[in-house]
Amino acid sequence: MEVTITNENFENLKNGELPMVVDFWATWCGPCRMVGPVISELANEYDGKIVVGKCDVEDNEDMAAEFGIRNIPTILFFKGGQVVDKIVGAQSKAAIDEKFKSLL
């Protein structure tokens, strides 16, 4: 299942029991529209194992600034409340899936 990440719910989700993946994106971003469906597929595949969220950088500028997001899409991987990995730019499903697997 995919969740919408906002300034309001981020801390609770980040510090939860499950690892978390956050896709930072924007509606006008072409590569984001390519990666978005892949993230949604992986969210379904890892449901109950990893929290997968999407964060619109235009609606949550503070979060984007906090993590130094300068290019989108950027995907951050959290474990134990800390960033443990990241992908910047469009990647294949296989490459993104490998990062998901490494969180488990």
All heavy atoms as an XYZ file, in Angstrom:
804
protein
N       0.838     -1.187      0.000
C       0.000      0.000      0.000
C       0.880      1.246      0.000
O       1.912      1.289      0.644
C      -0.901     -0.003      1.240
C      -1.822      1.177      1.288
S      -2.906      1.158      2.731
C      -1.862      2.016      3.902
N       0.445      2.216     -0.736
C       1.182      3.461     -0.869
C       0.508      4.540     -0.026
O      -0.712      4.612      0.012
C       1.138      3.839     -2.348
C       2.100      4.865     -2.781
C       2.033      5.010     -4.289
O       1.126      5.701     -4.770
O       2.857      4.400     -4.969
N       1.306      5.360      0.648
C       0.752      6.442      1.458
C       1.270      7.781      0.938
O       2.335      7.845      0.320
C       1.102      6.294      2.960
C       0.494      5.043      3.536
C       2.595      6.305      3.187
N       0.511      8.826      1.201
C       0.950     10.176      0.866
C       1.723     10.715      2.055
O       1.213     10.750      3.172
C      -0.258     11.078      0.553
O      -0.950     10.517     -0.571
C       0.179     12.490      0.234
N       2.968     11.098      1.827
C       3.826     11.616      2.893
C       3.678     13.130      2.946
O       3.785     13.811      1.931
C       5.305     11.259      2.633
C       5.496      9.747      2.474
C       6.198     11.835      3.729
C       5.278      8.946      3.717
N       3.430     13.637      4.148
C       3.313     15.075      4.362
C       4.180     15.469      5.550
O       4.675     14.614      6.291
C       1.853     15.474      4.667
O       1.468     14.866      5.908
C       0.903     15.052      3.556
N       4.319     16.774      5.741
C       5.050     17.263      6.914
C       4.419     16.736      8.200
O       5.110     16.493      9.181
C       5.051     18.801      6.940
C       5.878     19.388      5.819
O       6.929     18.884      5.476
N       5.391     20.461      5.237
N       3.103     16.542      8.174
C       2.373     16.154      9.382
C       2.557     14.679      9.759
O       2.610     14.345     10.933
C       0.875     16.457      9.214
C       0.529     17.935      9.220
C       0.889     18.633      7.905
O       0.821     18.005      6.832
O       1.266     19.819      7.956
N       2.631     13.780      8.787
C       2.688     12.358      9.128
C       4.071     11.734      8.998
O       4.283     10.590      9.368
C       1.678     11.554      8.295
C       2.025     11.474      6.819
O       3.047     11.956      6.357
N       1.140     10.857      6.065
N       5.030     12.471      8.480
C       6.344     11.909      8.182
C       7.053     11.325      9.398
O       7.543     10.192      9.354
C       7.222     12.969      7.512
C       8.620     12.492      7.265
C       8.874     11.542      6.289
C       9.680     12.967      8.020
C      10.161     11.089      6.059
C      10.961     12.521      7.806
C      11.202     11.577      6.824
N       7.141     12.064     10.479
C       7.894     11.600     11.652
C       7.339     10.285     12.193
O       8.098      9.379     12.528
C       7.918     12.664     12.751
C       8.839     13.823     12.460
C      10.311     13.437     12.311
O      10.798     12.567     13.065
O      10.969     14.009     11.427
N       6.015     10.179     12.289
C       5.406      8.950     12.796
C       5.720      7.766     11.892
O       6.037      6.676     12.371
C       3.890      9.100     12.953
C       3.524      9.930     14.156
O       4.298     10.074     15.091
N       2.333     10.492     14.128
N       5.629      7.978     10.580
C       5.909      6.891      9.640
C       7.387      6.525      9.644
O       7.749      5.348      9.642
C       5.460      7.286      8.230
C       3.963      7.420      8.023
C       3.655      8.053      6.673
C       3.286      6.065      8.153
N       8.247      7.529      9.672
C       9.700      7.302      9.638
C      10.161      6.499     10.846
O      11.061      5.665     10.737
C      10.424      8.645      9.583
C      11.938      8.523      9.591
C      12.595      9.878      9.595
C      12.626     10.398     10.999
N      13.555     11.469     11.252
N       9.553      6.741     11.978
C       9.984      6.088     13.217
C       9.156      4.848     13.552
O       9.231      4.342     14.668
C       9.950      7.092     14.371
C      10.968      8.192     14.172
O      12.109      7.933     13.825
N      10.553      9.426     14.343
N       8.398      4.362     12.579
C       7.610      3.156     12.786
C       8.488      1.907     12.784
O       9.705      1.970     12.619
N       7.852      0.760     12.965
C       8.577     -0.506     13.024
C       9.114     -0.944     11.669
O      10.142     -1.610     11.600
C       7.665     -1.599     13.583
C       7.322     -1.403     15.044
C       6.459     -2.535     15.560
O       6.507     -3.639     15.003
O       5.743     -2.299     16.541
N       8.426     -0.580     10.595
C       8.825     -1.028      9.260
C       9.786     -0.043      8.606
O       9.727      1.161      8.861
C       7.592     -1.168      8.364
C       6.546     -2.206      8.768
C       5.357     -2.139      7.819
C       7.147     -3.593      8.791
N      10.678     -0.547      7.741
C      11.491      0.374      6.938
C      10.567      1.187      6.035
O       9.415      0.798      5.798
C      12.388     -0.545      6.115
C      12.049     -1.939      6.449
C      10.942     -1.940      7.444
N      11.075      2.299      5.524
C      10.231      3.180      4.722
C      10.985      3.645      3.478
O      12.192      3.890      3.532
C       9.802      4.391      5.544
C       8.872      5.327      4.808
S       8.151      6.616      5.844
C       9.534      7.702      6.062
N      10.248      3.773      2.388
C      10.769      4.319      1.136
C       9.912      5.526      0.787
O       8.686      5.448      0.834
C      10.695      3.274      0.003
C      11.103      3.888     -1.319
C      11.544      2.055      0.334
N      10.562      6.643      0.461
C       9.823      7.860      0.098
C      10.278      8.332     -1.279
O      11.456      8.565     -1.507
C      10.035      8.991      1.127
C       9.252     10.238      0.714
C       9.632      8.549      2.516
N       9.304      8.453     -2.173
C       9.530      8.963     -3.520
C       9.188     10.454     -3.519
O       8.043     10.830     -3.334
C       8.629      8.192     -4.494
C       8.674      8.724     -5.921
O       9.639      9.430     -6.271
O       7.735      8.428     -6.681
N      10.210     11.296     -3.689
C      10.008     12.742     -3.792
C       9.783     13.062     -5.267
O      10.632     12.747     -6.098
C      11.221     13.503     -3.255
C      11.352     13.440     -1.765
C      12.016     12.387     -1.153
C      10.808     14.431     -0.969
C      12.139     12.318      0.224
C      10.925     14.378      0.415
C      11.583     13.319      1.007
N       8.647     13.690     -5.577
C       8.243     13.900     -6.959
C       7.459     15.198     -7.101
O       7.192     15.888     -6.112
C       7.370     12.727     -7.413
C       6.043     12.708     -6.705
C       5.807     12.391     -5.404
C       4.799     13.096     -7.246
N       4.474     12.543     -5.108
C       3.826     12.965     -6.229
C       4.386     13.523     -8.511
C       2.484     13.267     -6.438
C       3.043     13.808     -8.708
C       2.114     13.677     -7.669
N       7.070     15.517     -8.338
C       6.184     16.653     -8.624
C       5.363     16.303     -9.861
O       5.805     15.529    -10.715
C       6.983     17.925     -8.871
N       4.183     16.888     -9.952
C       3.267     16.560    -11.045
C       3.825     16.941    -12.415
O       3.527     16.293    -13.409
C       1.908     17.259    -10.851
O       2.127     18.662    -10.723
C       1.186     16.735     -9.623
N       4.633     17.974    -12.487
C       5.159     18.460    -13.763
C       6.420     17.724    -14.220
O       6.928     17.981    -15.305
C       5.473     19.953    -13.663
C       6.270     20.314    -12.446
C       5.780     20.788    -11.266
C       7.686     20.198    -12.269
N       6.807     20.978    -10.359
C       7.982     20.618    -10.962
C       8.735     19.783    -13.078
C       9.281     20.642    -10.453
C      10.032     19.792    -12.569
C      10.284     20.229    -11.271
N       6.921     16.805    -13.428
C       8.200     16.129    -13.688
C       7.996     14.875    -14.543
O       7.376     13.912    -14.094
C       8.841     15.784    -12.344
S      10.254     14.679    -12.433
N       8.521     14.891    -15.769
C       8.393     13.750    -16.674
C       8.994     12.465    -16.121
O       8.326     11.424    -16.103
N      10.262     12.474    -15.675
C      10.844     11.254    -15.108
C      10.081     10.751    -13.875
O       9.996      9.546    -13.652
C      12.269     11.677    -14.739
C      12.580     12.795    -15.677
C      11.269     13.525    -15.852
N       9.481     11.668    -13.122
C       8.679     11.264    -11.959
C       7.477     10.448    -12.407
O       7.096      9.469    -11.748
C       8.196     12.480    -11.176
S       9.508     13.483    -10.470
N       6.880     10.849    -13.524
C       5.720     10.121    -14.039
C       6.127      8.736    -14.554
O       5.308      7.833    -14.599
C       5.019     10.934    -15.118
C       4.297     12.143    -14.537
C       3.311     12.768    -15.514
N       3.936     13.218    -16.747
C       4.416     14.438    -16.955
N       4.354     15.336    -15.991
N       4.945     14.765    -18.106
N       7.385      8.575    -14.938
C       7.871      7.258    -15.359
C       8.116      6.359    -14.148
O       7.807      5.175    -14.170
C       9.173      7.399    -16.163
C       8.984      8.041    -17.514
S      10.518      8.480    -18.388
C      11.707      7.301    -17.873
N       8.673      6.915    -13.099
C       9.028      6.150    -11.900
C       7.802      5.880    -11.021
O       7.722      4.837    -10.376
C      10.121      6.894    -11.089
C      10.345      6.263     -9.736
C      11.425      6.925    -11.885
N       6.838      6.773    -11.018
C       5.667      6.652    -10.152
C       4.966      5.311    -10.211
O       4.719      4.688     -9.170
N       4.626      4.806    -11.401
C       3.955      3.507    -11.475
C       4.824      2.353    -10.944
O       4.304      1.405    -10.365
C       3.671      3.332    -12.972
C       3.662      4.722    -13.521
C       4.650      5.480    -12.699
N       6.129      2.455    -11.118
C       7.041      1.430    -10.592
C       6.985      1.428     -9.068
O       6.904      0.367     -8.441
C       8.485      1.675    -11.095
C       9.476      0.763    -10.387
C       8.562      1.501    -12.605
N       7.003      2.602     -8.480
C       6.927      2.712     -7.018
C       5.599      2.142     -6.528
O       5.555      1.424     -5.520
C       7.092      4.190     -6.569
C       8.471      4.718     -6.944
C       6.831      4.343     -5.078
C       9.637      4.018     -6.281
N       4.517      2.424     -7.247
C       3.210      1.895     -6.858
C       3.180      0.368     -6.924
O       2.638     -0.286     -6.026
C       2.118      2.470     -7.770
O       2.031      3.865     -7.604
N       3.775     -0.205     -7.968
C       3.847     -1.667     -8.077
C       4.627     -2.267     -6.910
O       4.208     -3.253     -6.310
C       4.539     -2.075     -9.382
C       3.711     -1.922    -10.617
C       4.510     -2.291    -11.868
O       5.346     -3.213    -11.808
O       4.287     -1.638    -12.908
N       5.776     -1.658     -6.616
C       6.602     -2.169     -5.527
C       5.906     -1.991     -4.181
O       6.054     -2.838     -3.288
C       7.977     -1.494     -5.533
C       8.866     -1.890     -6.717
C      10.084     -0.979     -6.806
C       9.296     -3.345     -6.616
N       5.141     -0.924     -4.033
C       4.379     -0.716     -2.795
C       3.431     -1.884     -2.572
O       3.293     -2.374     -1.439
C       3.612      0.605     -2.853
N       2.792     -2.343     -3.636
C       1.887     -3.489     -3.520
C       2.655     -4.776     -3.228
O       2.223     -5.590     -2.421
C       1.049     -3.643     -4.790
C       0.024     -2.547     -4.930
O      -0.450     -2.002     -3.939
N      -0.325     -2.208     -6.149
N       3.790     -4.951     -3.891
C       4.589     -6.170     -3.707
C       5.168     -6.279     -2.289
O       5.321     -7.377     -1.775
C       5.721     -6.220     -4.734
C       5.230     -6.434     -6.153
C       6.335     -6.344     -7.191
O       7.518     -6.577     -6.852
O       6.013     -6.042     -8.365
N       5.501     -5.145     -1.696
C       6.122     -5.143     -0.367
C       5.154     -4.724      0.735
O       5.580     -4.378      1.838
C       7.349     -4.233     -0.367
C       8.516     -4.817     -1.129
C       8.681     -4.592     -2.491
C       9.452     -5.620     -0.482
C       9.738     -5.140     -3.194
C      10.518     -6.166     -1.172
C      10.648     -5.927     -2.528
O      11.700     -6.478     -3.220
N       3.862     -4.768      0.441
C       2.849     -4.386      1.419
C       3.004     -5.212      2.697
O       3.143     -6.429      2.643
C       1.446     -4.580      0.835
C       0.363     -3.962      1.690
O       0.645     -2.969      2.376
O      -0.769     -4.477      1.668
N       3.048     -4.526      3.833
C       3.210     -5.196      5.115
C       4.659     -5.404      5.511
O       4.952     -5.799      6.635
N       5.590     -5.143      4.580
C       7.021     -5.311      4.859
C       7.767     -3.977      4.868
O       8.708     -3.795      5.622
C       7.662     -6.223      3.811
C       7.090     -7.617      3.787
C       7.708     -8.408      2.668
C       7.015     -9.749      2.528
N       7.345    -10.401      1.267
N       7.339     -3.079      3.971
C       7.964     -1.763      3.836
C       6.856     -0.730      3.652
O       5.931     -0.947      2.874
C       8.917     -1.710      2.609
C      10.076     -2.701      2.764
C       9.442     -0.294      2.397
C      10.969     -2.810      1.536
N       6.951      0.399      4.354
C       6.029      1.517      4.139
C       6.549      2.282      2.921
O       7.718      2.663      2.878
C       5.978      2.455      5.363
C       5.144      3.693      5.065
C       5.459      1.717      6.582
N       5.694      2.457      1.927
C       6.087      3.159      0.704
C       5.232      4.398      0.577
O       4.002      4.319      0.606
C       5.918      2.259     -0.541
C       6.316      3.012     -1.798
C       6.732      0.982     -0.391
N       5.894      5.542      0.456
C       5.164      6.792      0.369
C       5.649      7.678     -0.748
O       6.757      7.523     -1.254
N       4.788      8.615     -1.112
C       5.125      9.608     -2.122
C       4.986     10.982     -1.490
O       4.021     11.244     -0.777
C       4.194      9.482     -3.321
C       4.361      8.168     -4.034
C       3.531      8.121     -5.284
C       4.368      7.426     -6.308
N       4.215      7.871     -7.628
N       5.946     11.831     -1.760
C       5.957     13.178     -1.197
C       6.077     14.189     -2.333
O       7.112     14.243     -3.011
C       7.124     13.320     -0.226
S       7.230     14.940      0.543
N       5.028     14.960     -2.551
C       5.038     16.006     -3.569
C       5.890     17.163     -3.042
O       5.562     17.773     -2.027
C       3.609     16.464     -3.848
C       3.514     17.436     -5.004
O       4.438     18.247     -5.196
O       2.493     17.392     -5.719
N       6.990     17.443     -3.735
C       7.929     18.461     -3.244
C       7.325     19.860     -3.257
O       7.758     20.717     -2.488
C       9.263     18.445     -4.023
C       9.989     17.142     -3.811
C       9.064     18.720     -5.497
N       6.333     20.080     -4.090
C       5.714     21.400     -4.140
C       4.803     21.636     -2.943
O       4.670     22.759     -2.480
C       4.946     21.574     -5.449
C       5.888     21.470     -6.628
C       5.532     22.394     -7.757
O       4.341     22.617     -7.999
O       6.468     22.892     -8.380
N       4.188     20.575     -2.445
C       3.299     20.692     -1.287
C       4.061     20.571      0.036
O       3.523     20.911      1.085
C       2.216     19.604     -1.325
C       1.255     19.795     -2.483
O       1.138     20.931     -2.985
O       0.621     18.800     -2.891
N       5.270     20.047     -0.009
C       6.050     19.786      1.209
C       7.488     20.275      1.034
O       8.444     19.515      1.166
C       6.034     18.277      1.523
C       4.629     17.769      1.742
O       4.041     17.980      2.783
N       4.076     17.113      0.736
N       7.615     21.558      0.743
C       8.934     22.142      0.477
C       9.888     21.993      1.653
O      11.099     21.827      1.466
C       8.788     23.611      0.100
C       8.101     23.831     -1.222
C       7.850     25.295     -1.523
O       8.263     26.157     -0.714
O       7.243     25.574     -2.566
N       9.360     22.048      2.886
C      10.218     21.925      4.067
C      10.912     20.572      4.112
O      12.090     20.481      4.427
C       9.414     22.120      5.356
C       8.896     23.544      5.511
O       9.372     24.434      4.778
O       8.012     23.757      6.354
N      10.171     19.516      3.788
C      10.761     18.177      3.798
C      11.809     18.043      2.709
O      12.871     17.474      2.933
C       9.688     17.105      3.607
C       8.961     16.772      4.879
S       7.827     15.410      4.644
C       8.874     14.157      3.989
N      11.511     18.554      1.531
C      12.469     18.489      0.432
C      13.762     19.219      0.827
O      14.865     18.727      0.594
C      11.869     19.083     -0.830
N      13.619     20.376      1.463
C      14.792     21.140      1.897
C      15.551     20.397      2.993
O      16.787     20.357      2.983
C      14.367     22.515      2.388
N      14.826     19.795      3.935
C      15.457     19.067      5.043
C      16.378     17.964      4.533
O      17.453     17.720      5.090
C      14.384     18.469      5.946
C      14.926     17.622      7.083
C      13.834     16.972      7.912
O      12.646     17.350      7.794
O      14.175     16.081      8.687
N      15.971     17.287      3.459
C      16.761     16.183      2.932
C      17.605     16.570      1.728
O      18.201     15.716      1.084
C      15.843     14.996      2.595
C      15.271     14.366      3.821
C      13.963     14.605      4.193
C      16.061     13.571      4.640
C      13.435     14.045      5.346
C      15.553     13.012      5.795
C      14.240     13.250      6.149
N      17.680     17.858      1.437
C      18.540     18.334      0.361
C      18.118     17.841     -1.013
O      18.970     17.597     -1.868
N      16.814     17.707     -1.224
C      16.316     17.230     -2.508
C      16.450     18.365     -3.518
O      15.786     19.381     -3.417
C      14.832     16.777     -2.410
C      14.630     15.753     -1.301
C      14.338     16.282     -3.764
C      15.374     14.470     -1.454
N      17.338     18.180     -4.487
C      17.569     19.194     -5.505
C      17.126     18.723     -6.889
O      16.884     19.534     -7.768
C      19.040     19.576     -5.548
C      19.541     20.068     -4.214
C      20.713     20.987     -4.323
N      21.386     21.303     -3.078
C      20.873     21.803     -1.994
N      19.596     22.016     -1.931
N      21.589     22.070     -0.936
N      17.083     17.415     -7.071
C      16.640     16.821     -8.329
C      15.550     15.811     -8.026
O      15.624     15.111     -7.013
C      17.802     16.115     -9.026
C      18.927     17.060     -9.355
O      18.734     18.045    -10.046
N      20.111     16.774     -8.849
N      14.575     15.738     -8.922
C      13.524     14.749     -8.741
C      13.395     13.949    -10.025
O      13.724     14.467    -11.101
C      12.184     15.398     -8.337
C      11.800     16.519     -9.295
C      12.227     15.884     -6.909
C      10.434     17.104     -9.056
N      12.984     12.700     -9.930
C      12.626     12.020     -8.693
C      13.860     11.678     -7.857
O      14.922     11.364     -8.386
C      11.947     10.741     -9.178
C      12.565     10.478    -10.519
C      12.849     11.826    -11.103
N      13.685     11.752     -6.554
C      14.662     11.243     -5.593
C      13.914     10.288     -4.683
O      12.847     10.620     -4.175
C      15.299     12.375     -4.759
O      16.104     13.186     -5.623
C      16.164     11.812     -3.640
N      14.477      9.112     -4.501
C      13.871      8.098     -3.641
C      14.806      7.872     -2.467
O      15.981      7.539     -2.654
C      13.648      6.775     -4.405
C      12.812      7.032     -5.665
C      12.977      5.747     -3.499
C      12.809      5.869     -6.642
N      14.286      8.104     -1.254
C      15.076      7.890     -0.038
C      14.612      6.607      0.636
O      13.420      6.319      0.697
C      14.924      9.061      0.925
C      15.437     10.416      0.449
C      15.268     11.463      1.548
C      16.895     10.345      0.015
N      15.576      5.867      1.184
C      15.314      4.604      1.862
C      15.679      4.773      3.329
O      16.817      5.118      3.653
C      16.157      3.489      1.226
C      15.815      3.273     -0.223
C      16.361      4.070     -1.215
C      14.927      2.278     -0.584
C      16.038      3.882     -2.550
C      14.588      2.076     -1.914
C      15.141      2.877     -2.900
N      14.701      4.540      4.215
C      14.873      4.732      5.653
C      14.819      3.396      6.378
O      13.974      2.554      6.090
C      13.745      5.603      6.218
C      13.759      7.026      5.751
C      13.169      7.386      4.548
C      14.358      8.014      6.514
C      13.165      8.696      4.116
C      14.361      9.330      6.086
C      13.765      9.677      4.888
N      15.710      3.247      7.343
C      15.659      2.099      8.247
C      16.029      2.619      9.628
O      16.992      3.367      9.768
C      16.642      1.020      7.788
C      16.405     -0.316      8.449
C      17.167     -1.405      7.727
C      16.704     -2.741      8.243
N      17.293     -3.832      7.487
N      15.243      2.260     10.627
C      15.501      2.770     11.967
C      15.407      4.277     12.054
O      16.080      4.901     12.863
N      14.594      4.871     11.187
C      14.414      6.327     11.209
C      15.502      7.116     10.515
O      15.456      8.340     10.488
N      16.504      6.425      9.935
C      17.629      7.099      9.287
C      17.678      6.776      7.796
O      17.339      5.671      7.382
C      18.955      6.648      9.927
C      19.062      6.922     11.406
C      19.038      8.399     11.720
O      19.718      9.185     11.081
N      18.243      8.782     12.706
N      18.152      7.734      7.000
C      18.347      7.483      5.576
C      19.531      6.527      5.428
O      20.617      6.791      5.935
C      18.636      8.790      4.808
C      18.956      8.491      3.349
C      17.475      9.751      4.913
N      19.291      5.409      4.742
C      20.360      4.428      4.543
C      20.759      4.293      3.077
O      21.798      3.694      2.768
C      19.986      3.039      5.120
C      19.846      3.116      6.634
C      18.714      2.497      4.494
N      19.953      4.857      2.172
C      20.272      4.773      0.748
C      19.419      5.770     -0.004
O      18.434      6.286      0.538
C      20.005      3.358      0.232
C      20.904      2.980     -0.941
O      21.534      3.881     -1.537
O      20.966      1.777     -1.270
N      19.806      6.031     -1.270
C      18.981      6.925     -2.082
C      19.244      6.678     -3.559
O      20.303      6.181     -3.940
C      19.203      8.371     -1.696
C      20.180      9.165     -2.476
C      20.136     10.608     -1.996
C      21.296     11.396     -2.523
N      21.306     12.760     -2.076
N      18.243      6.999     -4.350
C      18.331      6.955     -5.808
C      17.901      8.331     -6.304
O      16.886      8.862     -5.871
C      17.382      5.895     -6.403
C      17.800      4.491     -6.009
C      17.322      6.030     -7.925
C      16.835      3.407     -6.462
N      18.676      8.891     -7.224
C      18.309     10.161     -7.842
C      18.125      9.910     -9.339
O      18.999      9.328     -9.979
C      19.387     11.237     -7.612
C      19.010     12.536     -8.309
C      19.602     11.478     -6.127
N      16.985     10.325     -9.863
C      16.699     10.141    -11.273
C      15.930      8.863    -11.539
O      15.728      8.043    -10.653
N      15.499      8.720    -12.782
C      14.726      7.551    -13.186
C      15.636      6.327    -13.251
O      16.753      6.401    -13.761
C      14.068      7.797    -14.535
N      15.153      5.230    -12.709
C      15.879      3.957    -12.716
C      14.918      2.859    -13.139
O      13.701      3.017    -13.083
C      16.415      3.636    -11.317
C      17.372      4.651    -10.757
C      18.770      4.490    -11.328
O      19.220      3.381    -11.566
N      19.429      5.598    -11.563
N      15.460      1.708    -13.492
C      14.628      0.567    -13.867
C      13.954     -0.021    -12.630
O      14.413      0.178    -11.499
C      15.479     -0.514    -14.526
O      16.358     -1.086    -13.569
N      12.884     -0.777    -12.862
C      12.208     -1.438    -11.749
C      13.174     -2.376    -11.034
O      13.187     -2.449     -9.804
C      10.978     -2.196    -12.228
C      10.240     -2.872    -11.083
C       8.997     -3.591    -11.509
C       8.340     -4.252    -10.298
N       7.147     -5.008    -10.671
N      14.002     -3.091    -11.795
C      14.953     -4.038    -11.197
C      15.926     -3.323    -10.260
O      16.213     -3.806     -9.163
C      15.711     -4.787    -12.289
N      16.427     -2.165    -10.675
C      17.374     -1.413     -9.845
C      16.706     -0.919     -8.567
O      17.290     -0.995     -7.480
C      17.946     -0.238    -10.635
N      15.474     -0.427     -8.694
C      14.749      0.058     -7.518
C      14.400     -1.109     -6.599
O      14.529     -1.022     -5.378
C      13.499      0.862     -7.937
C      13.913      2.092     -8.751
C      12.692      1.284     -6.710
C      12.768      2.823     -9.422
N      14.000     -2.232     -7.180
C      13.650     -3.413     -6.405
C      14.838     -3.915     -5.578
O      14.681     -4.338     -4.436
C      13.133     -4.521     -7.323
C      12.570     -5.713     -6.560
O      11.895     -5.495     -5.533
O      12.807     -6.845     -6.998
N      16.040     -3.840     -6.128
C      17.238     -4.258     -5.378
C      17.404     -3.416     -4.107
O      17.765     -3.937     -3.060
C      18.496     -4.130     -6.256
C      18.656     -5.238     -7.246
C      18.717     -6.626     -6.585
O      19.465     -6.799     -5.620
O      17.983     -7.520     -7.055
N      17.123     -2.122     -4.215
C      17.217     -1.239     -3.047
C      16.136     -1.608     -2.012
O      16.404     -1.589     -0.821
C      17.069      0.218     -3.457
C      18.095      0.701     -4.443
C      19.421      0.963     -3.804
C      20.371      1.592     -4.799
N      21.644      1.924     -4.213
N      14.930     -1.947     -2.502
C      13.867     -2.382     -1.606
C      14.317     -3.628     -0.850
O      14.178     -3.717      0.371
C      12.582     -2.689     -2.394
C      11.653     -1.520     -2.583
C      12.000     -0.457     -3.379
C      10.423     -1.508     -1.969
C      11.145      0.616     -3.574
C       9.534     -0.450     -2.155
C       9.906      0.613     -2.956
N      14.839     -4.599     -1.585
C      15.285     -5.860     -0.977
C      16.336     -5.629      0.099
O      16.374     -6.321      1.118
C      15.823     -6.812     -2.034
C      14.756     -7.400     -2.902
C      15.360     -8.279     -3.985
C      14.272     -8.781     -4.925
N      14.828     -9.423     -6.115
N      17.206     -4.655     -0.142
C      18.292     -4.400      0.823
C      17.775     -3.852      2.150
O      18.483     -3.907      3.168
C      19.329     -3.448      0.228
O      18.806     -2.144      0.118
N      16.541     -3.345      2.174
C      15.963     -2.839      3.431
C      15.472     -3.974      4.333
O      15.304     -3.779      5.529
C      14.778     -1.912      3.140
C      15.087     -0.509      2.667
C      13.779      0.240      2.404
C      15.940      0.248      3.659
N      15.206     -5.124      3.748
C      14.617     -6.231      4.534
C      15.668     -7.025      5.282
O      16.820     -7.014      5.018
C      13.824     -7.161      3.603
C      12.669     -6.470      2.887
C      12.009     -7.453      1.934
C      11.652     -5.934      3.858
